[in-house]
Amino acid sequence: MLKLARRGAIPPFFVMEVMRAAAEREQAGGEVLHLEVGQPATSAPAGVVEAARMALTNERLGYVGALGTPALRAAIARHYRDHYHLEVPAGRVVVTTGSSGGFVLAFLAAFDAGDRVAMVAPGYPCYRNILTALGVVPVEIPVGPDTGFQPTPALLDAAGPLDGLVVASPANPTGSMIGRTALKDLAGVCADRGIRLISDEIYHGITYGEAAVTALEVTGDAIVVNSFSKYFSMTGWRLGWLVVPEPLLRPIECLAQNLFISAPTLSQMAACAAFDCRNELDGHVARYARNRALLLEELPKAGFDRLAPAEGAFYLYADVSRQTDDSEAWCRQLLAETGVAITPGIDFDPVRGRRFVRISFAGAHETIAEAARRLRSWRR
């Protein structure tokens, strides 16, 4: 029997398992209403598609530098100036193969095997699973409504010695956000204790009240992770970016050269146009807001009356403990009997997630409305 590395012995990303079950149902001729997947129902903006068409016609599309094309790095730097009123040097921008590639590079550059990195639960499972695969110790901090589903300095105190902290605002799966004062306080604690702060900002642009605050506004030492997948509606283009402190640039460049060579060239050329497509993209956010309002009104009628705040992103995280203590089996039954696909909470919180589900409202309004109707009629 040949050896298998322990690095691969991590839990699956359960939302992908749900997507597979939904696809199997569709292949068998069954209808599926997709509220499980965390991606926009829309394609890339028209300007991006046109830029890609031009690049396919006129460009060679060879390898590019490991840190990204100069044009896209400059465009991202302008985005910080225009949107956040911050001067971020293009030289600190690293273009990555999705935010997933960004997390791999950031974690490899910032942490050694055995280091302890904190994150909240419920939270995005790939933080935990990537860190585990790299030999870094994930330290999950249980959070709930009392802290707005976000970490606090007191919770960091209780977590013991830490080398890193991952925060997300807006967060997946709860949609919760960290205000400027709270983020500044967390950054201060990290600075005082030598904790590397990593800020996941991939849902910036998708908020329903106050705009999201970037960690770059409160500290120069954080690693910021962002993506073209969510607000920019470009999931399959596999393109993200980091903004990193100067001392991490060369280590990340060397890692990127060896692991990825470069992010997809066609995607980079096309993405330069994304920042000029805000009218189209803000129209998507308006649709998310409409979907959110519908679900906040209709889900309590189906017994889902304990919901996380959903201040941003496009998810509702619902306590279904009155319906089940096995959200995975419950979601399978829901899909089989109604065609509505949602995600069990065990992805986001291995301990308490059996009592929770995540519902994505990134789809078409008609899909969301019909799913709400079926949930009300199925109500268990």
C-alpha positions as CSV (number, residue, x, y, z in Angstrom):
1,M,0.0,0.0,0.0
2,L,1.6,3.3,-1.1
3,K,1.6,6.1,1.3
4,L,-1.0,8.9,1.2
5,A,0.0,12.3,2.6
6,R,-1.9,13.5,5.6
7,R,-2.3,17.0,3.9
8,G,-5.1,15.6,1.8
9,A,-7.0,14.3,4.8
10,I,-9.1,17.4,5.2
11,P,-12.9,17.7,5.2
12,P,-14.6,18.3,1.9
13,F,-16.0,21.7,1.1
14,F,-19.6,20.6,1.7
15,V,-21.1,23.2,-0.5
16,M,-19.4,21.5,-3.4
17,E,-20.9,18.2,-2.3
18,V,-24.4,19.9,-2.3
19,M,-23.6,21.3,-5.8
20,R,-22.8,17.8,-7.0
21,A,-26.0,16.3,-5.6
22,A,-27.9,19.1,-7.2
23,A,-26.2,18.5,-10.6
24,E,-27.0,14.8,-10.3
25,R,-30.7,15.7,-9.8
26,E,-30.6,18.0,-12.8
27,Q,-29.0,15.3,-15.0
28,A,-31.8,12.9,-14.0
29,G,-34.3,15.4,-15.2
30,G,-35.2,17.0,-11.9
31,E,-35.6,20.7,-11.3
32,V,-33.2,22.5,-8.9
33,L,-33.5,26.0,-7.4
34,H,-29.9,26.9,-6.6
35,L,-29.6,28.6,-3.3
36,E,-26.5,26.7,-2.2
37,V,-23.8,28.2,-4.4
38,G,-22.0,31.4,-3.5
39,Q,-21.8,32.9,-6.9
40,P,-23.7,35.5,-8.8
41,A,-26.3,34.2,-11.3
42,T,-25.0,36.8,-13.8
43,S,-22.1,36.5,-16.2
44,A,-19.1,38.8,-16.3
45,P,-19.9,42.4,-17.2
46,A,-20.3,43.3,-20.9
47,G,-17.2,45.4,-20.9
48,V,-15.1,42.5,-19.5
49,V,-16.4,40.1,-22.1
50,E,-15.6,42.6,-24.9
51,A,-12.1,43.1,-23.5
52,A,-11.6,39.3,-23.5
53,R,-12.8,39.1,-27.1
54,M,-10.3,41.8,-28.2
55,A,-7.5,40.1,-26.3
56,L,-8.3,36.7,-27.9
57,T,-8.1,38.4,-31.3
58,N,-5.1,40.6,-30.8
59,E,-2.9,39.2,-28.0
60,R,-0.5,36.3,-27.8
61,L,-1.7,35.3,-24.3
62,G,1.6,33.9,-23.1
63,Y,3.0,33.8,-19.6
64,V,3.1,37.1,-17.6
65,G,4.9,38.1,-14.4
66,A,4.1,36.2,-11.3
67,L,2.8,39.3,-9.5
68,G,0.4,40.2,-12.3
69,T,0.3,42.3,-15.4
70,P,1.4,46.0,-14.8
71,A,-1.9,47.2,-16.4
72,L,-4.1,45.2,-13.9
73,R,-2.0,46.0,-10.9
74,A,-2.3,49.7,-11.8
75,A,-6.0,49.4,-12.3
76,I,-6.4,47.8,-8.9
77,A,-4.4,50.5,-7.3
78,R,-6.6,53.1,-8.9
79,H,-9.6,51.2,-7.5
80,Y,-8.3,51.9,-4.0
81,R,-7.8,55.5,-4.8
82,D,-11.3,56.0,-6.4
83,H,-13.3,53.8,-4.1
84,Y,-11.6,54.0,-0.7
85,H,-9.7,57.3,-1.2
86,L,-6.4,55.5,-0.4
87,E,-3.1,55.7,-2.2
88,V,-2.0,52.0,-2.6
89,P,1.1,51.6,-4.6
90,A,0.6,49.2,-7.6
91,G,3.9,47.6,-6.5
92,R,2.1,46.2,-3.4
93,V,-0.6,44.5,-5.4
94,V,-0.3,40.8,-6.3
95,V,-2.7,39.3,-8.8
96,T,-3.6,35.7,-7.9
97,T,-5.5,32.7,-9.3
98,G,-8.7,33.6,-7.5
99,S,-8.8,34.5,-3.8
100,S,-8.1,30.9,-3.1
101,G,-4.7,31.2,-4.7
102,G,-4.3,34.4,-2.7
103,F,-4.9,32.6,0.6
104,V,-2.4,29.9,-0.2
105,L,0.3,32.5,-1.0
106,A,-0.6,34.6,2.0
107,F,-0.6,31.7,4.4
108,L,2.6,30.2,3.1
109,A,4.4,33.5,3.2
110,A,3.2,34.6,6.6
111,F,3.1,31.4,8.7
112,D,5.3,28.3,9.4
113,A,4.1,24.8,10.3
114,G,2.9,24.8,13.9
115,D,1.9,28.4,14.0
116,R,-1.6,29.2,15.4
117,V,-4.0,31.3,13.3
118,A,-7.4,32.3,14.6
119,M,-10.7,32.7,12.7
120,V,-14.3,32.8,13.8
121,A,-16.8,30.0,13.6
122,P,-19.1,30.1,11.7
123,G,-16.7,31.1,9.0
124,Y,-15.5,30.3,5.5
125,P,-14.3,26.6,5.8
126,C,-11.4,26.9,3.4
127,Y,-9.4,29.1,5.8
128,R,-9.4,26.2,8.2
129,N,-8.8,23.5,5.6
130,I,-6.0,25.3,3.7
131,L,-4.2,26.1,7.0
132,T,-4.5,22.5,8.1
133,A,-3.1,21.2,4.8
134,L,-0.2,23.5,5.3
135,G,0.5,22.3,8.8
136,V,-0.6,25.5,10.4
137,V,-3.0,25.1,13.4
138,P,-6.4,26.8,12.9
139,V,-7.8,28.2,16.1
140,E,-11.6,28.6,15.8
141,I,-13.3,31.2,17.9
142,P,-17.0,30.5,18.4
143,V,-19.0,33.7,17.8
144,G,-22.7,34.6,17.7
145,P,-25.2,37.5,17.9
146,D,-23.6,38.9,21.0
147,T,-20.5,40.0,19.1
148,G,-22.2,40.4,15.8
149,F,-20.6,37.2,14.6
150,Q,-17.2,38.9,14.6
151,P,-14.1,38.5,16.8
152,T,-13.3,40.9,19.6
153,P,-10.1,41.6,21.6
154,A,-11.5,39.8,24.6
155,L,-12.1,36.7,22.4
156,L,-8.5,36.9,21.1
157,D,-7.4,37.0,24.8
158,A,-9.2,33.8,25.4
159,A,-7.7,32.1,22.4
160,G,-4.2,31.9,23.8
161,P,-1.0,32.7,21.9
162,L,-1.6,33.5,18.2
163,D,0.5,34.1,15.1
164,G,-2.3,35.2,12.9
165,L,-5.9,36.3,12.7
166,V,-8.2,36.0,9.6
167,V,-11.2,38.4,9.6
168,A,-13.9,38.7,6.9
169,S,-16.2,41.7,6.4
170,P,-18.7,41.1,4.9
171,A,-18.4,37.5,6.1
172,N,-19.4,34.2,4.7
173,P,-21.8,32.7,5.8
174,T,-23.3,35.3,8.1
175,G,-23.0,38.5,6.1
176,S,-21.8,40.3,9.3
177,M,-19.5,43.3,9.0
178,I,-16.8,44.9,11.2
179,G,-17.0,48.7,11.6
180,R,-14.0,51.0,11.4
181,T,-13.6,51.4,15.1
182,A,-13.8,47.6,15.8
183,L,-11.4,46.9,13.0
184,K,-8.9,49.4,14.2
185,D,-9.1,47.9,17.7
186,L,-8.4,44.4,16.3
187,A,-5.5,45.8,14.2
188,G,-4.1,47.4,17.3
189,V,-4.2,44.2,19.3
190,C,-2.5,42.4,16.4
191,A,0.2,45.0,16.2
192,D,0.8,44.9,20.0
193,R,1.1,41.1,20.0
194,G,2.9,40.4,16.8
195,I,-0.2,38.8,15.2
196,R,-0.4,38.9,11.4
197,L,-3.8,40.2,10.3
198,I,-5.3,38.9,7.1
199,S,-8.5,40.6,5.9
200,D,-10.8,38.8,3.6
201,E,-12.6,41.5,1.6
202,I,-14.0,39.6,-1.3
203,Y,-17.6,40.7,-0.7
204,H,-16.7,44.4,-0.7
205,G,-19.1,46.3,-2.8
206,I,-22.1,44.1,-1.7
207,T,-23.5,45.8,1.3
208,Y,-27.0,46.9,2.4
209,G,-26.2,49.9,4.6
210,E,-22.8,51.2,5.5
211,A,-20.0,50.6,3.0
212,A,-17.4,48.0,4.1
213,V,-14.1,49.2,5.6
214,T,-10.8,47.9,4.2
215,A,-8.1,47.0,6.7
216,L,-5.8,49.2,4.7
217,E,-7.6,52.2,6.2
218,V,-6.5,51.2,9.8
219,T,-3.1,49.5,9.3
220,G,-0.3,49.1,6.9
221,D,0.7,45.6,8.2
222,A,-2.4,43.6,7.1
223,I,-2.6,41.3,4.1
224,V,-5.8,42.1,2.2
225,V,-7.4,39.5,0.0
226,N,-9.9,40.4,-2.6
227,S,-11.4,38.8,-5.8
228,F,-13.2,39.5,-9.0
229,S,-15.6,36.6,-8.3
230,K,-18.3,38.2,-6.2
231,Y,-19.1,42.0,-6.8
232,F,-17.4,41.8,-10.2
233,S,-19.4,38.6,-11.1
234,M,-16.4,36.7,-12.6
235,T,-16.2,33.5,-10.6
236,G,-15.1,31.2,-13.4
237,W,-12.4,33.6,-14.6
238,R,-10.3,32.6,-11.5
239,L,-8.8,36.0,-10.6
240,G,-8.2,37.6,-7.3
241,W,-5.6,39.9,-5.7
242,L,-3.6,40.6,-2.6
243,V,-2.4,43.9,-1.2
244,V,0.6,43.0,0.9
245,P,3.2,44.8,3.1
246,E,6.6,45.4,1.3
247,P,8.5,42.7,3.3
248,L,6.2,40.0,2.0
249,L,6.4,41.0,-1.7
250,R,9.5,39.0,-2.6
251,P,8.5,35.9,-0.7
252,I,5.1,35.9,-2.3
253,E,6.6,36.5,-5.7
254,C,8.9,33.5,-5.3
255,L,6.1,31.3,-4.1
256,A,3.8,32.4,-7.0
257,Q,6.5,31.8,-9.6
258,N,7.0,28.2,-8.3
259,L,3.4,27.3,-7.5
260,F,1.3,29.1,-10.2
261,I,3.8,30.9,-12.6
262,S,1.0,33.5,-13.1
263,A,-2.7,34.0,-12.9
264,P,-4.6,33.4,-16.1
265,T,-3.4,36.0,-18.7
266,L,-6.7,36.3,-20.6
267,S,-8.6,37.0,-17.3
268,Q,-6.1,39.6,-16.3
269,M,-6.4,41.5,-19.6
270,A,-10.2,41.4,-19.5
271,A,-10.4,42.4,-15.8
272,C,-8.9,45.8,-16.4
273,A,-12.3,46.7,-17.8
274,A,-14.2,45.6,-14.8
275,F,-13.7,48.8,-12.9
276,D,-15.5,50.7,-15.6
277,C,-18.6,48.5,-15.3
278,R,-20.0,49.8,-12.0
279,N,-23.5,50.7,-13.3
280,E,-24.0,47.1,-14.4
281,L,-22.5,45.7,-11.3
282,D,-24.4,48.0,-8.9
283,G,-27.6,46.7,-10.7
284,H,-26.7,43.2,-9.5
285,V,-26.3,44.5,-5.9
286,A,-29.8,46.1,-6.2
287,R,-31.1,42.7,-7.1
288,Y,-29.4,41.1,-4.2
289,A,-31.0,43.7,-1.9
290,R,-34.4,42.9,-3.3
291,N,-33.8,39.2,-2.8
292,R,-32.6,39.8,0.7
293,A,-35.7,41.8,1.6
294,L,-38.0,39.1,0.2
295,L,-36.3,36.4,2.2
296,L,-36.3,38.4,5.4
297,E,-40.0,38.8,5.0
298,E,-40.8,35.3,3.9
299,L,-38.4,33.0,5.8
300,P,-39.9,33.6,9.2
301,K,-43.2,32.4,7.8
302,A,-41.4,29.1,7.0
303,G,-40.0,28.8,10.6
304,F,-36.7,30.5,9.8
305,D,-36.9,33.4,12.3
306,R,-33.4,33.3,13.8
307,L,-31.1,34.8,11.2
308,A,-27.6,36.3,11.2
309,P,-27.5,40.0,10.3
310,A,-26.7,39.8,6.5
311,E,-25.3,43.3,6.5
312,G,-23.4,42.4,3.3
313,A,-22.5,39.5,0.9
314,F,-25.5,37.5,-0.4
315,Y,-26.2,34.9,2.3
316,L,-28.6,34.3,5.2
317,Y,-27.3,32.0,8.0
318,A,-30.3,30.5,9.6
319,D,-30.7,28.6,12.9
320,V,-32.9,25.6,12.1
321,S,-32.5,23.8,15.5
322,R,-36.3,23.8,15.9
323,Q,-36.5,21.7,12.6
324,T,-33.4,19.5,12.9
325,D,-30.2,18.6,14.7
326,D,-28.7,17.2,11.4
327,S,-28.6,20.0,8.9
328,E,-26.7,17.8,6.3
329,A,-29.5,15.2,6.2
330,W,-32.1,17.9,6.4
331,C,-30.7,19.7,3.3
332,R,-30.5,16.4,1.4
333,Q,-34.2,15.8,2.2
334,L,-35.1,19.3,1.3
335,L,-33.4,18.9,-2.1
336,A,-35.0,15.5,-2.8
337,E,-38.6,16.7,-1.9
338,T,-38.7,20.3,-3.1
339,G,-35.7,20.8,-5.5
340,V,-34.4,23.6,-3.3
341,A,-30.7,23.4,-2.7
342,I,-29.2,25.1,0.3
343,T,-26.0,24.4,2.3
344,P,-25.7,22.7,5.7
345,G,-23.9,24.7,8.4
346,I,-21.3,22.1,9.0
347,D,-19.2,23.7,6.3
348,F,-18.9,26.8,8.4
349,D,-19.0,25.5,12.0
350,P,-18.0,21.9,12.5
351,V,-19.3,22.0,16.2
352,R,-22.6,24.0,16.0
353,G,-23.3,23.8,12.3
354,R,-25.6,20.8,12.5
355,R,-28.2,23.3,13.7
356,F,-27.7,25.9,10.9
357,V,-28.0,26.3,7.2
358,R,-26.8,28.9,4.7
359,I,-29.1,30.3,2.1
360,S,-27.6,32.2,-0.9
361,F,-29.7,34.9,-2.5
362,A,-27.4,35.6,-5.4
363,G,-29.7,34.1,-7.9
364,A,-32.5,35.5,-10.0
365,H,-35.4,37.1,-8.1
366,E,-37.9,34.7,-9.5
367,T,-35.8,31.7,-8.3
368,I,-35.5,33.2,-4.8
369,A,-39.3,33.9,-4.6
370,E,-40.2,30.4,-5.8
371,A,-37.7,28.8,-3.3
372,A,-39.3,30.8,-0.5
373,R,-42.7,29.6,-1.5
374,R,-41.6,25.9,-1.5
375,L,-39.9,26.3,1.9
376,R,-43.1,27.7,3.3
377,S,-45.2,24.8,1.9
378,W,-42.6,22.1,2.9
379,R,-42.1,23.6,6.4
380,R,-41.0,20.9,8.9
